[in-house]
Amino acid sequence: MLDEARSFALAAHGSQRYGDRPYSCHLDAVVALLAPYGSQAQVIGYLHDVLEDTAVTESEIRDRFGALVADCVSLLTDLSGASRAERKAKTYARLATVTGANEVALLVKAADRLANVRSCLLDDQRGLMTVYRKEHAGFRRSAYRAGLCDPLWLELDSLLAVSSVAVDHA
């Protein structure tokens, strides 16, 4: 199912780009971070942006990949809002209530954010790093669960702390 999810996501994203790179680079980076957490997390990792960024519907995901995958992808999709801050506030409020089997969505959310932060550092995207630093406390309160994916959080916390010092003193 992992190959099917990757093919489905790449077809859905089509010619979309992740900065200067093909969108597949972002999806593959997220999924690589999810490898220790199993194929279900990886499937969701490939699909995590399709509702938000493509014409794919939740029912298409449900029909093709099952209810849990569709529910998790839906949880990872920002709700509408007038600004990024409003969209993220709605998403974080929803993530804060996630329990049980749907917590796999939180793994994917952490991996997605870590992949984004790594990309920002690689591409010297200081503006976006500032956004991630500002959002980090609220993001962590909503998505962190002790023992779920601590290595991802340790790196994310470290990169944001180090990068805030580096960017502030540059």
Beta strands, then each sheet from edge to edge (+ up, - down):
strand 1: 17-18
strand 2: 21-22
sheet 1: 1+ 2-
end
